[in-house]
Amino acid sequence: MQKDIEKIRTLFESLPYIRKFFNKTIVIKYGGHAMVDDELKKDFARDIVLMKYVGINPVIVHGGGPQIGGLLAKLGKESRFVKGIRVTDNETMDVVEMVLVGKINKEIVGLINHFGGRAVGLGGKDGGLIKAKRMQIKGEEMGYVGEVESIDPAVIRTLEQNDFIPVIAPVGGGDESASYNINADTVAGKIAIALKAEKLILLTDVAGVLDKNKKLISALTLSEARSLITKKIAVGGMIPKLQCCMEAVASGVNRAHIIDGRVEHAVLLEVFTDSGVGTAIGLKK
């Protein structure tokens, strides 16, 4: 009996958050260890299904860099990176599309549907969702590495209105039907802006944003986030994640979060609790 009472108390504690985010869109970038560990994959799928059933509209954008690298290695093709970005020639782009759109995307869709959701997989070329252009890095030939030129969210809105969960692979379409490999964090941020999302959540393999003493910072304003980059406290892969969140918040997304995807049910903990499991970035704390 006592265990059942505790369950009911937990439900009531989450009620203010369910009310607050009812019918709101939350864009989630799914990546890192949460995409590899079997139990975490199940936790993530369950989290998404529960969010949809309580009236929240989750939109998922997924990565897949390690899986792309793994298949390229099996094919005997060496991966080359410039400033952390994978150089993507014709052959590599074929592998990128095969892994992201043909394999990972369908696995995520299948798992969500297995737990009672109604997920639909999309590439950025579907419905003209992501228009991309070639990324330019001075002195380097990056091939089919792209950056977002524009987002047309009509296909996502159509899916949301019919109670489907969009799952999006970060492959954009360019001129002459070319495909472009785009950073998944960037795509998630741009989609959150286009949808006027309530939240942007980036799943990572770290606790969140750390201060100079390596302690977790639970909340940041835009100026504080900018200062961490300027003072080189935030370094490496955390810089583009912070920049992505800052741009989203500055463009109208209410709050952006960098959270630890290695934690069980990380998404629900971030959405339905005060403390969360990472760092929140907003116009104010």
N, C-alpha and C positions, 0 to 999 in steps of 0.2 A: 504493500500500500504506500509506504513512504517513498519508494522509488517512483511510483506513478505520480505522487504529489509533486516531487521535484521536477518531473517532466513538464507538468502543467505550469509550474512556476517559471520554468525556462521559456515556455511558449509565451507567457504574459510579458516577460522581460523583453522579448523580441518584438512585441506588438507595436511599440512606438516607431521602430525602424521600418516595419512592414507598412505602417500607415504613411510614414514619411516618403518612402520610395515606391509606393504603389503607382503603377502605370508610368514609372520613370525608366529611362534607358541607362544601362550601365555597360560600358565597353570594357572588355577584359582581354588583355594580351596574355595569352597562355604560352608558356615556354619554360625552359630550364628543366630542373629535376622533376618537376610536377608532370612533365610529359614523358618521362622515362620510367619512373617507378610505378609498378602495376597498381599498388594500393592507392597511391596519390592520384593516379589517373581515374580510378573509380571514385575517389573522394570528390575530385573536381567535377566529374559528370553528375554526381548526386547533388552537389552544391548548385549547379546550373539548373537542374530540373526543379529543385525546391524553390529557387528564386522565381522561376517562371510560374510555378503553381500558386505562389503567394502574390502574383500580380506585378512582378518586376520584369522588365524586358532586357535580358542579357544579350549582348552581341559579342561574339568571340572572334578574336584575330589570333592566329597561331603562328609560331615560328617553326624551325626545323633545321637549323644550321648543322648540328652534330649528325643528324640523319643524312643530310646531303653530303657532308664530308665522308661519312662512312661508306655510302654507295660509290662515291667518286673513287675512294681508295680501292674498293673491290674491283672497280673497272680499270684500275691501274692509272688513273688520272690524278695528278698532283694538284692540290688546292693551293692557290696563291692569294695572299691577302695584302691589301694596301690600306694602311690606317685602320686595320681591323675589318675591312670590307672585302668580301670574296670577289676576286676578279671573275667575271662570268662571260666566257666566250660562248659560241653557239652550242657546242657539245655540253658544256656545263649548264647552260640554260635549259636544255632538254631534260637533264637530270633534276634540276631545281623544280621544274614544272611537274615532273613525274612524281617526285617525293612529296612536294607540298600539296599539290592539287589532287594527284591520283592516289596517294597512299595515306599520308598523315591526316589530311582533311577528312577522308572517308572513315578512318579509324575513330576520330573524335565524334563524328556524326553518329556512327554506329553505337558507340558507348553511351552517348546521351540518350539515344533512342531506346537502348537496352534497359535503361533505368526509368523509362516512362516519359521521356521528353519527345518533342517533335522537331528535330534539328534538320537543317538543310545546308549542304555544303556549297560554297561559292568560291570561285577564283575572282580576282579583281577585274578580269575581263568580262565576267558575266554581267549582263545588263548595263554595261558601261560603267560599272561601279568605280573602278580606279583608272583614271587616265594618267599615264606616266610619261616621263621624258628621261633621256639618257643623263646619268649623273656625270658631271665633269670634275675631274681632279687634275689640277695642273701637272703636266709632265707625265701623266699616266693614262694608259688605255684600259678602261674598266670593262669594256664590252657591254653586256646587257644588264648592267647595274642601273637601277632606276631611282628616281625620286618622284614623289607625288606631285602631279601638276594640278589635278582637281579630283574631287569626289562627287559622285552623283548617288545620293543615298536612296533613290526611289525604290530600288529592288529590296533594300533592307526594310524600308517602311512597309512595303507590301507584305513581306513575310511577317513582320511584327503584328500588323493588323489582322493577320490570319492565324495568330498564335504559334508561329514557327520560331525557332531559335536559329539565327544566322551564324554560320561558322565559316570564317573567311580566311583564305590563303593569301599571303601578301605578294601576289604576282599581278602586276599591272599591265594594261594594254597601251601601246603607243601607236605611232604612225605606221601605216602599212601592215597592220595586224601584228606588229612585233610584241614579244613578251618581255617584261622587265622584272628582275629580282629586286625587291624593295625590302628595306629593314622593317621587321614586323612591329617594333615599338612605334616607329614613325607612322606606319599605316594605321595603327590603333589610335594614335593621337589625332590624326587627320579625320578619321571616321567619327571619333567622339565629338570633334568640333562641328563637323557637317550635320550630325544628328542632334546637336545641342544637348548632349548627354548630361545626366546628373553627375556621373562619376566616370573617371578613367582609372582602371586598375592594371598595373604592370606586375606580373608574377616574375620573380627573380630567384636566384640561388644564394641571396644574402639576406640578412635580417632587415635591411632597409638602408636608409642613408645614415652614415656614421659621422660623429664629430671628430675633432682632432685627437681625442682620447679613445677613439674606437668604440664609443658608446652610441647606442641607437638614439636618433632624433625622432621623436614621435610626430612632430608637426613643424612645418616650415611655411613662412610667407614667401612670396616671390622674391622679395629683396634678400631675404636670408638664404634662399636657395642659390640665387645669383652670387652672393658673397662666398658661399662654399666653393663654387667653381673658380672665382677670381683668386681666392686665397689658396687654391690647389689642395683643399681639404677633400673635396670630391674629385676623384681622378679616374682615369681609365674608362671602363664601360659605364660607370655611373654618370658620367657627364652627359652623354646623349639621352639617357633616361630622364635625368633632371630637366634637360632642355625640352624634351618632349612634353613632360608634365607642365612645365612653366608656360609653354606655348598654348597648351590646351586650356589652362586656367585663365590666361590672359585673353583667350578668345571666347570665353563664356562658359566653359565646363565648370561646374560648381566646385569640384574637388578632384584632385588626382592623387593616386596612391602608388607607392613602390613597396611591395609586400613580399614576404618570405614564402614562396611557393612550396618549400619543403615541409611546412607545417600542415598537419592534417586539417582539412576543411578551412584553409586559409581565407578563401573568398568569403565564406559565411561569417567568419570571425571579424573580417574587416567591415562587412556591411552591417552586421547585426549587433556589434558591441561598441562601447565607447573607446576601449583601449586599442582595438585593432591588432594587427600583427606586423606593422611596418611603419612607414613614414607617409604622412598626409601633407600635400602641398595645396595651399589655398590662398585667396586674397587676404584672409586673416586666419589666425589660429582658432 
